[in-house]
Amino acid sequence: MNRAAEPLKLTPNLKKLIAPAIIGLILFLVFQVLPSTSFESTDTPYPKIISKEEAAQAASRFASEHLGFPAAEGEDTLVTYQSNSELYGYLAKEKKLRDYNKSYGAKYPYDVYRVRFTLPGGDALNVDVHMQNAGIAGFSYDSARSVYDRIELNQGEVRKQMLLLVEEGMTLAEKQALAEPWLKWAGYDATQLQLSTREGEPTLKYTVTEAAIGDSRLQLAFTFEHGKLRSFEPAFSVPAAHTAYVNKQTQDATLLTLVGYGLFTLVLGILAIVYSVKTRAYTSFKRGILLSVLLFVIQMLNTYNLVPVFKAQGMSETGIIGMMIFYAIYSLIFSALLYFSLVGGSGLWRKEDGLNPWPRAKEPGYGRYVLDSMKVGYMWALILLGIQSLIFIALGLTLNTWSTTDASQSPYNMLYPWLFPLMAWLAGISEEAVYRLFGIRMVKKIVRSTFVASLITSIIWALGHTLYPIYPVVSRPIELVIIGLLFSYIFLKYGYIAAMFSHVIFNSILMGFSLVMLQGAPNVLIGLFYMVLPAIVAYVIYRLNPIKKEKPYVTTPHHEGH
């Protein structure tokens, strides 16, 4: 890290970083990329995914031919990606994904396109379409006066009584009569199935006893509303013990996020405001505005990008507008946190240590400094990807770490998937400012140790990732504490810009590959573009800031009073 009164200069020994970076890249490709290019760890190449248009056509044919539903007359057709994350998680935990895909994946997928046809009156039909073979995996009706969304929020006896109420007194025989044609359509004889529902119980379930994997059994589930069939959804059950485990882990993760991450990040935010004022003679309130505005724009673009998710949840236009307003307020708060972390962090390092962690564009050598920081960023990003791969292996061997799907964050559910990797810049810019630039120096004032300060801020940062669908929930914090300490090392050695580039490039490579996995030439090219975008940005800054032959800018309290 440069001293405040010295000319900008970053002279990393890139030759020493090249070998570790190559090893890191190889580890990443072997243990993270290659497994994801085969179908859930089988020896089968990853199957071609049908387009959303093809899914809509398959659903429309099914709706008109089998349900008499005038899908073509619908005002709006919404296609989203949906996933049975509980089932996927159980299979992943028990290491049975490969067996499931070979035996049952072609007919009973855990990942589907859900095609929603909406009519002017508010009624809707949801048809689930297999993402590889366009087969129909299930369907459900949503009437304008449906209360099923509210029923799902209840548990136990309350839920049972509400379901019985909406069924309007249907007998078991009446349900079976409505279900029988669909059992035949699915290729089953009701007399050969195990009836899992008794008289007086809501819904209707048949169990296909011979279709089993682990403790999971295939169930043909029907629901009813207003005396009519509401849905038919064949799916494998999830053992109650697994569901209970996930629920408990989610509760723990929520607590860790709110207290360990949310509370302490709030404290850092307040302290950033305080020390922005206290160190105002060593910093400038004019700086940080551009990055804060950029963060706000990216956050709002990401929120707008998730509109299909909101619609799939049945949210009205008013509800979506309300959600956008909520996220706008949240984004403003987070942008303010970034701003004061940049101002306060820069001031603290200059005042307490005489260091220059975040150089100004007007300082001589700035363009070359940014270019060298980018080079360091790429080297370390590849090293970190390799280390992450080794951490995943270690966690799998020790904690039996496993993960599941999250449709709400999938690029499949975004209006413009190509905007998704912009989140890499949001994370890199903001998190390195809050937890490294400001956090380390602020906490060091209390603990008097750079390493302990780096550890504490890395823990706070890591706890903000516990709600990711990775279990046990301590897995992600363990991984990110290690990664966070390495980001801290990069920051302390090279400064904020190098740490920011390392973080942005690290995330851009991961998110870029997520676009590549969507298949199609445009997605592949855009994914690769985001991987090289940091280099483009750094080069543009370098060209806009040529080397000037002038005296270096010397920082004193009098120079930066305003």
C-alpha positions, 0 to 999 in steps of 0.5 A: 500500500502506498504512503500518502505523500509518495508518488503512486507506484505498484510494483507487484512481482507478477512472475511469482503469481503466475504459477499459483494463478495457473494452478488455481485456474486448473483446480477451478476448471477441474473441480467446479467447471467440468462437473457442471458441464455433465448432467448432475455428476453423471457421465452424460453430457449436459443436456440441451435446454429448450427455449422458453418459447418452446416451453410455452408452445408445449404448454399451450398444446397441452392446455388446449388438447387436455384441459380445454383451456383457451390458452391462446386467448390469454392476455399474458403468458409468463414463463419462469424457472421453478425448482423443487429445491427440497427434493434436489437438496435431499438427493444432493445430501444423500448423493443420489442425484445421479441415480435419480436422473438416470431412473426418473429425471426424464419423467419427474424433473425437479427443475421445470419451466412453469408456463402461466396463462392468464385470462382477463377475468383473473383466472390462470393456468400453470403448466410445468414443462420439462426443461430438456424434453418438453414433457408435461410435468404437472399443472395447477389452476389459480382462480381469481378467488383462490385462497391457496396462497394464504393456505400455504402460509399455515401449518398443521391443523389450521392448514388442514381445516382451511383445505377442507373448507375450500374443497367444499365438502368433497368426498374421497370418492368424488376426488378419486373420480376426478383424479382417475383420468389423469392417472390413466394419462400418466400411465397408472392404474388406480387399483395398483397404487397405494391410496395415501389419503383417508376419508375426511382428509384434504387433498388426494395422494397416491403412492407409487411404492415401486418408484423409490430412491432412498427414503423418497417415494413417488407421489401422485398428488391432487388438490381441489378447490370449489368442488373441482380439480385444482392441480395434479403434480406428480413428484417424489416425496421429501422425508420429514426429517430432511425437511425439519433439518433444512427448516432448523438450518434456515432459522439458524442462518436467519439469526446469524445473518440478522445479528452477525451480519446485519447488526454489525454492518449497521454498527460499521455504517454508523462508525463510518459516518462518525469517522468521515466527519472526524477525519474530514481534514484527511479525506474528501466528501467529494469522493465516493459519490460516483461509485455510490451512484453506480452501486445504486443503479446496479442494485435497481437494475438487478431488482427490475431484472427480477420482475418475472420472479415477482410475477411468478409469485402472483404479485400484482402490478401494485405489489411490484411497484411497492417492491421496487420502492422498497428496494430503492430505499434499501439501495439508497441506504446501502449506497450511503454505507458505501459512500461513508465507508469510502470517505471514512476509510480513506481518512482513517488510513491517512490520519492514523498511518499516513497511508494512501489505500485509495488513490485519486485520479489526479495523482501522477501515475494513477492510470498505470497504478490502476492497470497494475492493480487490475493485473494483480486482481486477475492473478489473485482471482484465479488463485482464490478460485483454486483455493475455493475449489480446495475448500469445497472439497475439504468441506465435502469430506469433513462436513458433508457439505451439500447445496440445493437450487434457488429459483429466485436468483436464477438467471433463467428468471431474469428479464435480461440474464446478461445483466446478472454479472453486473452484480459482481461489480456491486459486491466487489466495490461495496464489500471491499470498501465496507469490510476492508477499506473502512472495516479493518482500520476501524476495528484495528483501533479497538483490537490493536491487531491488523490480523484480528481486525481482518478476521473480525471483518471477514467473519461479519462479511461471511455471515452475510452469506449464510442464507445461501442454500448451502448446508450445513449453514456454517459451510459458507461462512467457513469458506468465506472467512478464509477468502475474506482473509485473503482479500484482506491480505490483498488490500493491505499489500496492494490497496483498495483498487487491487482488492476491488479488482480481485473481488470483481474478477473473482465474481465475474468469472463465477457469474460469467460461467453461469451465463455460459451454462445457459447455453447459446452463442449470445450467452457464451459470448456475454459471459466471456465478455464479463470475464474480460470487462475488468481488464477493459475498464482498467485499460480505459482508465489507463488511457484516460490518465496518461503519465504526467511529468509533475510533482506528486500530490502531497497530502496534508490536512490543509489540502483536504479540508473541503 
